[in-house]
Amino acid sequence: MPKLVNEYQVHDLILDFNLVKNSSFIYNPKDEEYLNWIPVELKLQAGENSYTYKRTPTFSLEALRKYFIGTLEKVLKENEELNQSFVEKERETYHCGATEGEFWFELENSSEEIEKEIIYIRLWLNVVSMTEQATGYDIGFSFIVLNRDLAKFVKELKQQVYDLTNGDVDIPGR
């Protein structure tokens, strides 16, 4: 299962991110990608607190492949380019998340040469989606991961997409 763990001092923030085949799973290889839906079970353990969703967030296959995984790959590509010849310059902040806005990520590569393998992540969770309340707000968590751990996370996501679609969808780099 794809997982990210905070690498800053205490490893007390763990994000489990599992693509699943449940009642919200809709896949027909003959349909366009935006008509296929893949649910995700997201669990964030932050110290003593645990955050999950009562209603499972979903991605359209198009959003998962192009925008979510694609954005994570852009962050890793920028990180690789920065590590080859470290130059002090402004880093881009990347945004990606669930199709219906249940959660989203902001990712940014470190601007410090001694931290060139670090990627900063801000994860925002929509409380309405977690609790099924009528109104709500977002709560955010800031943590860091190493580039190799984010690369492993992406590779595991790609493998899950491949497995869930019976090999019909093979994202390069799996």
C-alpha positions as CSV (number, residue, x, y, z in Angstrom):
1,M,0.0,0.0,0.0
2,P,1.4,3.4,-0.9
3,K,2.5,5.3,2.3
4,L,4.2,8.5,3.2
5,V,5.9,9.1,6.5
6,N,7.1,12.4,7.9
7,E,10.9,12.5,7.8
8,Y,11.3,15.5,10.2
9,Q,12.7,14.4,13.6
10,V,9.7,12.4,14.9
11,H,8.1,10.1,12.5
12,D,4.6,10.6,14.0
13,L,2.7,11.5,10.8
14,I,1.9,8.6,8.5
15,L,-0.3,8.8,5.4
16,D,-1.8,5.5,4.1
17,F,-3.2,5.9,0.6
18,N,-4.8,2.8,-0.9
19,L,-6.7,2.6,-4.2
20,V,-9.5,0.1,-3.7
21,K,-12.2,-1.8,-5.6
22,N,-15.4,-1.2,-3.6
23,S,-19.0,-0.2,-4.4
24,S,-17.7,3.2,-5.7
25,F,-15.3,1.5,-8.2
26,I,-16.5,2.0,-11.8
27,Y,-14.2,0.7,-14.6
28,N,-15.0,-0.2,-18.1
29,P,-12.0,-0.2,-20.5
30,K,-14.2,0.8,-23.4
31,D,-15.2,4.1,-21.6
32,E,-13.3,7.3,-21.7
33,E,-11.0,7.8,-18.7
34,Y,-13.1,10.5,-17.2
35,L,-16.0,8.0,-16.9
36,N,-14.0,5.5,-14.9
37,W,-13.8,6.0,-11.1
38,I,-11.3,4.6,-8.6
39,P,-11.9,5.0,-4.9
40,V,-9.1,5.8,-2.4
41,E,-9.0,4.9,1.2
42,L,-7.0,7.6,2.9
43,K,-5.9,7.4,6.5
44,L,-3.7,10.0,8.1
45,Q,-2.2,9.2,11.5
46,A,-0.9,12.4,13.1
47,G,0.4,11.6,16.6
48,E,-2.5,10.4,18.7
49,N,-5.1,11.5,16.1
50,S,-6.4,9.5,13.2
51,Y,-8.3,10.9,10.2
52,T,-10.3,8.9,7.7
53,Y,-13.3,9.4,5.5
54,K,-16.8,8.0,6.1
55,R,-17.6,8.5,2.4
56,T,-14.7,7.2,0.2
57,P,-13.1,9.9,-2.0
58,T,-12.7,8.9,-5.6
59,F,-10.6,9.9,-8.6
60,S,-11.7,9.7,-12.2
61,L,-9.0,7.6,-13.9
62,E,-8.1,10.6,-16.0
63,A,-7.6,12.8,-12.9
64,L,-5.7,10.1,-11.1
65,R,-3.3,9.4,-14.0
66,K,-2.8,12.8,-15.5
67,Y,-3.3,15.2,-12.7
68,F,-2.5,13.4,-9.4
69,I,0.2,11.0,-10.4
70,G,1.4,13.4,-13.2
71,T,1.8,16.2,-10.7
72,L,3.8,14.0,-8.3
73,E,6.0,13.0,-11.2
74,K,6.6,16.7,-12.0
75,V,7.7,17.3,-8.4
76,L,10.2,14.4,-8.7
77,K,11.5,15.5,-12.1
78,E,12.1,19.0,-10.7
79,N,13.8,17.5,-7.7
80,E,16.1,15.4,-9.9
81,E,17.0,18.4,-12.1
82,L,17.8,20.4,-9.0
83,N,20.0,17.7,-7.6
84,Q,22.0,17.4,-10.8
85,S,23.2,21.1,-10.6
86,F,21.8,22.8,-7.5
87,V,20.9,26.4,-8.4
88,E,19.3,28.9,-5.9
89,K,16.0,29.7,-7.6
90,E,12.4,29.9,-6.7
91,R,10.7,26.5,-6.6
92,E,7.3,25.9,-8.1
93,T,4.5,24.8,-5.7
94,Y,2.5,21.9,-7.2
95,H,-1.2,21.2,-6.4
96,C,-3.2,18.0,-6.8
97,G,-6.0,16.2,-5.1
98,A,-9.2,14.2,-5.2
99,T,-11.6,14.9,-8.0
100,E,-14.4,16.2,-5.7
101,G,-12.1,18.2,-3.4
102,E,-12.1,15.8,-0.4
103,F,-8.4,16.4,0.0
104,W,-5.5,18.0,-1.8
105,F,-1.8,18.3,-1.7
106,E,0.6,21.2,-2.1
107,L,4.2,20.0,-2.8
108,E,7.4,21.9,-3.1
109,N,11.0,21.0,-3.4
110,S,13.5,22.4,-0.8
111,S,15.3,25.5,-1.8
112,E,18.3,24.6,0.5
113,E,21.2,22.7,-1.0
114,I,21.7,20.7,2.2
115,E,18.1,19.6,2.0
116,K,18.0,18.9,-1.8
117,E,16.5,15.4,-1.3
118,I,13.6,16.9,0.7
119,I,10.1,17.6,-0.5
120,Y,7.7,19.7,1.5
121,I,4.1,18.5,1.6
122,R,1.0,20.3,2.9
123,L,-2.0,18.0,3.0
124,W,-5.5,19.5,3.3
125,L,-8.4,17.4,4.4
126,N,-12.0,18.5,4.0
127,V,-13.8,17.9,7.3
128,V,-17.3,17.8,5.6
129,S,-16.1,14.9,3.5
130,M,-14.7,13.1,6.6
131,T,-17.7,13.6,8.9
132,E,-20.7,14.0,6.5
133,Q,-21.7,17.2,8.1
134,A,-23.6,19.9,6.2
135,T,-20.9,22.5,6.5
136,G,-17.3,22.4,7.4
137,Y,-13.7,23.5,6.9
138,D,-10.3,22.2,5.9
139,I,-7.6,21.1,8.3
140,G,-4.0,21.1,7.1
141,F,-0.8,19.2,7.9
142,S,2.7,20.1,6.9
143,F,5.4,17.5,6.7
144,I,8.4,16.5,4.7
145,V,9.4,13.4,2.8
146,L,12.5,12.3,1.0
147,N,12.4,12.2,-2.8
148,R,13.1,8.4,-2.8
149,D,10.0,7.9,-0.6
150,L,7.8,9.9,-2.8
151,A,9.1,8.0,-5.9
152,K,8.2,4.7,-4.1
153,F,4.8,6.1,-3.3
154,V,4.2,7.0,-7.0
155,K,5.5,3.6,-8.2
156,E,3.1,1.8,-5.8
157,L,0.1,3.9,-7.0
158,K,0.9,3.0,-10.6
159,Q,1.0,-0.7,-9.6
160,Q,-2.4,-0.4,-7.9
161,V,-3.9,1.3,-11.0
162,Y,-2.5,-1.6,-13.1
163,D,-3.8,-4.2,-10.8
164,L,-7.3,-2.7,-10.4
165,T,-7.7,-2.3,-14.2
166,N,-6.5,-5.9,-14.8
167,G,-3.5,-4.6,-16.7
168,D,-5.5,-2.4,-19.0
169,V,-4.0,0.8,-17.7
170,D,-0.2,0.7,-17.5
171,I,1.3,4.0,-16.5
172,P,5.0,4.3,-17.5
173,G,7.4,3.8,-14.7
174,R,5.4,1.2,-12.9
